[in-house]
Amino acid sequence: MDHPIVEKILKEGISSVNLSMLDEKSRKNILTDVGEKLYRQGRLMEAIEILEKANDRERLVKLGDLFVSENKFELAALCFIPAKDRQKLNDVAVKCIELKNYKLASAAYGVIYFIHLYAKDKGWALLAFLSKWYLIIIGFLFALPLLIILLVLLFSLFVFLIAVIKLKISGKIHKKHKNHKEYIDAEYKVKE
């Protein structure tokens, strides 16, 4: 028989109970049971959220690996981000970019920034250097499409402004000629 708190969380959600009164081990066991049951019920996002609250990195990595094997890279990334598994995050982030899910990919790569800060703080020069350049390169790859779009828009605006200016100038010249009446100097003879 399941723990009554597990059943209550499954029916009413995590906000329906206060687990702060439990010790860390009991809290983790209850949340892990809830996460596994949610996964079996097909409530995948809720399962990931509960396992993250349980701080059960081992199960999150296993679940993420399962999602990778099923080609569910977005869900895998959501598992690997709280688990902070750098290699798996990198692999999944590349897959997210291929699937054009840039928001999730940037969240996965965001962990690299914290690795850079930690390595810098610990004095690990090589790791700090590599993570810094990794961030620069990835940042450039994310910014490149935006830069291209911005340049195209600026060029289009520039061409539009030139066309408007030319039309105004030609309109003024045309108005000047309209005010002057043109006469034709011609000779003629009247026949009688």
C-alpha positions in Angstrom: 0.0 0.0 0.0 1.2 3.5 -0.9 1.9 6.2 1.6 -1.2 8.4 2.1 0.8 11.5 1.3 1.9 10.0 -2.1 -1.8 9.4 -2.9 -2.8 12.9 -1.9 0.0 14.5 -4.0 -1.1 12.3 -7.0 -4.7 13.4 -6.7 -4.4 17.0 -5.6 -0.9 18.1 -6.6 2.3 19.0 -4.7 0.9 22.2 -3.4 -1.8 20.3 -1.4 0.7 19.1 1.2 3.4 20.6 3.3 6.5 18.4 3.4 8.7 20.7 5.4 7.8 18.8 8.6 9.5 15.6 7.3 13.1 14.8 7.5 15.1 15.0 4.2 15.2 11.3 3.7 11.5 10.8 4.1 10.7 13.8 1.9 13.0 12.5 -0.8 11.5 9.0 -0.7 7.9 10.3 -0.9 8.7 12.7 -3.8 10.6 10.0 -5.6 7.6 7.6 -5.3 5.3 10.4 -6.6 7.7 11.1 -9.5 7.8 7.4 -10.5 4.1 7.0 -10.4 3.5 10.2 -12.4 5.9 8.8 -15.0 4.0 5.6 -15.2 0.8 7.5 -15.6 2.3 9.4 -18.5 2.4 12.8 -16.7 6.0 13.3 -17.7 6.4 17.1 -17.0 5.0 16.6 -13.5 7.3 13.7 -12.9 10.3 15.7 -13.8 9.2 18.6 -11.6 8.7 16.3 -8.6 12.0 14.5 -9.1 13.7 18.0 -9.3 12.0 19.0 -6.0 13.2 15.7 -4.5 16.8 16.6 -5.6 17.1 13.1 -7.0 19.8 13.7 -9.6 20.4 10.0 -10.1 16.8 9.3 -11.1 16.7 12.5 -13.2 19.7 11.3 -15.2 18.2 7.9 -15.7 14.9 9.4 -16.8 16.8 11.8 -19.1 18.7 8.8 -20.6 15.4 7.1 -21.2 14.0 10.2 -22.9 17.1 10.4 -25.1 16.7 6.7 -26.2 13.0 7.6 -27.1 14.2 10.7 -29.1 12.4 13.0 -26.6 15.3 15.5 -26.4 13.3 18.4 -24.9 12.2 16.2 -21.9 15.7 14.9 -21.6 17.0 18.4 -21.4 14.5 19.2 -18.6 15.9 16.2 -16.7 19.6 17.0 -17.2 19.4 20.7 -16.4 18.6 20.2 -12.7 21.0 17.2 -12.6 23.7 19.4 -14.0 25.2 16.6 -16.1 27.5 18.7 -18.3 28.2 16.2 -21.1 24.6 15.0 -21.4 23.4 18.6 -21.3 25.7 19.5 -24.2 24.6 16.5 -26.3 20.9 17.3 -25.7 21.4 21.0 -26.3 22.9 20.2 -29.7 19.8 18.1 -30.4 17.5 20.9 -29.2 19.2 23.3 -31.6 18.8 20.8 -34.5 15.1 20.6 -33.5 15.0 24.5 -33.5 14.1 24.6 -29.8 16.5 27.5 -29.0 14.9 28.4 -25.7 15.6 25.0 -24.2 19.0 24.8 -25.8 20.0 28.1 -24.2 18.8 26.9 -20.8 20.9 23.8 -21.2 23.9 25.9 -22.2 23.2 28.3 -19.4 24.7 25.7 -17.0 28.0 26.1 -18.8 28.2 29.7 -17.5 28.0 28.5 -13.9 30.7 25.9 -14.7 32.8 28.8 -16.0 32.2 30.9 -12.8 32.9 27.9 -10.5 36.1 27.0 -12.4 37.3 30.6 -12.3 36.6 30.8 -8.6 38.5 27.5 -7.9 41.4 28.7 -10.0 41.0 26.0 -12.7 42.4 28.1 -15.5 42.0 25.5 -18.3 38.4 24.7 -17.6 37.6 28.4 -17.1 39.2 29.2 -20.4 37.5 26.4 -22.3 34.0 27.2 -20.9 34.5 30.9 -21.6 35.3 30.3 -25.3 32.5 27.7 -25.5 30.1 30.4 -24.3 31.5 32.9 -26.8 31.2 30.6 -29.7 27.7 29.4 -28.8 26.6 33.0 -28.1 27.8 34.0 -31.5 25.9 31.2 -33.2 22.7 32.3 -31.4 23.3 35.9 -32.3 24.2 35.4 -35.9 20.7 34.8 -37.3 19.5 37.9 -35.3 22.3 39.9 -36.7 21.5 38.9 -40.3 17.8 39.8 -39.8 18.8 43.1 -38.4 21.1 43.9 -41.3 18.4 42.9 -43.8 15.9 45.2 -42.1 18.4 48.1 -42.0 19.3 47.7 -45.6 15.6 47.6 -46.6 14.9 50.8 -44.6 17.9 52.5 -46.2 16.7 51.6 -49.7 13.2 52.7 -48.8 14.4 56.1 -47.5 16.5 56.7 -50.7 13.4 55.9 -52.8 11.2 58.3 -50.8 13.9 61.1 -51.1 14.1 60.6 -54.8 10.4 60.7 -55.2 10.2 64.0 -53.2 13.0 65.6 -55.3 11.4 64.5 -58.6 8.0 65.7 -57.3 9.5 69.2 -56.6 11.1 69.4 -60.0 7.9 68.3 -61.7 5.9 71.0 -59.8 8.3 73.7 -61.0 7.8 72.8 -64.6 4.1 72.7 -64.1 4.0 76.3 -63.0 5.9 77.5 -66.1 3.7 77.5 -69.2 5.5 76.2 -72.2 5.0 78.0 -75.5 5.9 76.8 -78.9 7.5 79.4 -81.1 6.0 78.7 -84.6 5.5 80.7 -87.7 2.5 80.4 -89.8 0.9 81.9 -92.9 -2.7 82.5 -93.4 -4.0 81.5 -96.8 -6.5 83.7 -98.5 
